């Protein structure tokens, strides 16, 4: 019997298949980096550590959190997108993982094409809070105060184009308020400046600012959840004050584009299991998160919706990284 080249190739592929499957099943073969684009103790860091501990047990290899802060989350997210070692994943938030390229066309990565969405993890509403020296008890009173003091109010965020910035910038533009944006490297840094009175207002994720609200160090004027947020039922929503629809900041799990589909699926499956671990649920709830979860297809669709929602606002207000 004479073997043709096609037959020989088919035999070789058949013999190689078990080895390929074993290699896939063996992943990870060593320590996996879990990049977090914000400092330790930040809300993305809390979410990452909640799932990384489960991953370590499920996969039998260390999953080590690597904090890469800066650029409003873009620096660490770019590190996820450009990873080529096969053993890097990470968490990211709305702007850096969706609209960052619209904000900065010179960005070194494109979230729409350079990231592999794995799973949505958690979401949080934005709390709009002010220093106690601001004589406002609700959003309407804040609007009146800002109009009476043009150019005198500073508001903080963790960077141009991040959700806290977009929420406040849109609110200010809609009511023609003259306020100055002050970006910080992290939410804790911004909240510290708000407590000190060096900025007068900030739209911050609920988990980062609610402790200061409860202590009376800052005053919450509104929250962007659909209804009253369970962790802060006394704060009126933006919706009930006539100031727009619900808005959530979110944290998702990503890999670099090109990550094998079976690996993405396995990570998504284990992420769902991690979110059901009682200890993780307690830690996430205590940090102010609402647990969401979801599969890779749902995550891809969600990111596309975020781009469609916030991209036009960024263009209309001409928001740039230095804003």
Secondary structure as UniProt FT lines:
FT   HELIX           5..26
FT   STRAND          32..36
FT   TURN            40..41
FT   HELIX           43..59
FT   STRAND          63..67
FT   HELIX           71..73
FT   HELIX           74..81
FT   STRAND          88..93
FT   TURN            94..99
FT   HELIX           100..103
FT   TURN            105..106
FT   HELIX           111..114
FT   STRAND          115..131
FT   TURN            132..133
FT   HELIX           139..148
FT   TURN            149..151
FT   STRAND          153..157
FT   TURN            160..161
FT   HELIX           163..174
FT   TURN            175..176
FT   STRAND          179..183
FT   HELIX           187..196
FT   STRAND          201..205
FT   HELIX           206..215
FT   STRAND          218..223
FT   TURN            230..231
FT   TURN            233..234
FT   TURN            238..242
FT   STRAND          248..256
FT   TURN            257..258
FT   HELIX           261..276
FT   HELIX           278..286
FT   TURN            287..288
FT   STRAND          290..291
FT   HELIX           296..316
FT   TURN            317..318
FT   TURN            321..322
//
